[in-house]
Amino acid sequence: MRGASKRLLSSSCVLPGLCQLFLMAALLAVALFASPLLAFDLGQSTRCVTIPNQMKVCKDVGYSEMRLPNFLGHSSLEGEVVPRSEDWRPLLQTGCHPQAQAFLCSIIAPVCLDTFIQPCRSLCVAVRDSCAPVLACQGHPWPEALNCDRFPAEEDMCLTPLAKFSHFMKDLPKAVCQKCPSVEVAPAMKTVIGAFCHHDFAVTAKLHRLRHPAGEPEFQVEGHVEFIRQGPLLPYDTRHLLRDWLLINLSCAGALVRPGRSQLYVLTGSVQPDGSFALVRFFPWHKKDTGIALATRKWKHHRC
């Protein structure tokens, strides 16, 4: 079964980088923070059911059938499991950990095998250490229902963290909770050039906010991100990195774009020694902003 659990984890731990502004805070507080972990009795009878299409957070997890009751004691698909699974969508959309989906679905939609497969304590700790700061950013602690001490420490019959993701995450900048950056309207050319010089990177990106998210990430980055100063950023990762930043720092993002609108920005920031991605200055770029236009043209021939 150890081999089976490893195969299961391998197929179910990929989370799009690459997921309701305060909906996550309200729903998690009501539905999850007070739930006792493993309210389910391992000795009671269970049944296997197909993971329903409307349970989107676990639909692509890597298996098609789940056990009921689940490890939170929920036995009704329509009344408990599906609606409460949606409570987790905003957290998963942030990309806080690549195995967050596998961890959460192993609890709310445990795979239907001939024995019960829980997440290992080490997997819980890995996900908690990355995702708890996201909850804290919005004023909430890690749920007691997911206290890692309650999961098995032995790694023979449980889902383990995959080492390849630990190494992969260390190599990429990571969006984190931070103090809201300054937003400077109609800056002078020298101000913008100074920001380019003093920070690790500078990019232009069009930020969009959905009027009615309906399960989609409320904040998105439209089109391509264009580099003015690339620094340590990676071309294939930066668009997702910016989106993750917006979804983690919801209070900051809410002040940048009105619902149903898009806004082009020049963004500057730095990547810290621990890999955390910090945005420092935002310059909204309107057609009349000649200072930004001049700065981006002169930068190609400028020496700091």
C-alpha positions, 0 to 999 in steps of 0.5 A: 500500500505504500507504493499505492499511496505514492502513486496516488500522491504523484498523480494528485498533487499538482496545483495550477500555479498556477483560487471572493474577496472576504468569502474565504475568511467568513466561510472558513471561520464558520464551516471549518475552524470549529470542525473536529478533525477525524470526527469520522470513526475509522471503525464505522462503515463507509461507502464509495461515491463518485466525486461529483462534477460540482466538487471542483476543488477535487475533481482533478485530484487524480482519482474519481471515487471518494469515501463517505463519511469523509475525515471531517465526518461529513456524510451528505454530498449535497448538504455538507461535502460539496458546499464546504469544499468550496470554502477552500477554493480561494485558498487553493487559488493562491498557489500557497503550496503545490500539494495543498490540493492533495492534502485537503482532498485527502481529508474532504474527499478521501480516496476509496481504497481497501484501507483508509489513507490519511495525509502524513503529519509531514505533508500537513506541516509542509502545507501548513507552513506555506498556507497558514501565512496566507490565512494569517494575512486575512486575519485567521489562524490555521484551522484547529480541524487541521492540527498537524499533530493529529495526523500519523507521524509514520509514513507507511500508510499515509500521503507523504510530501514529494521531495521534488516539490520542495526543491522546485519551490526553493528555486522560484520566487514566492508571493507572500503577505506584505504591507501594501505597496505605495501607489503613485499617480502621475509620477515624474520621469525621475521618480520612475527611473529611480524606482527602476534603479533601486529595485530588483525588477520592473514590469508592466502588467494589466490587472483585472478584477472580476465583477462577479467571480463565481468561483474564478479567481477575483483578481487576474493578470490580463495578457503578457507581463512585459519586463522593463528590468527582469532581474531574478524573475522568470518569464514563464512564472511571473504572470502567475506570481503576480496573480498569486500576490493579488490573491494573497494580499486581497486588501491591497489588491482591492484598492488597485482595481475596481470590480469589473475594470482593468488597470495597467500598472508599472510595478517595481519590487525585489526578491528577498534572500529567502525567495519571497517576492515583494512589490514596493511601488505601483505606478498606474499608467494612463495615456496622459502619463508622459513621465512613465512613457519617457522613463520606459523609453530612456531606461533602455539607455540609462545607467543607474 
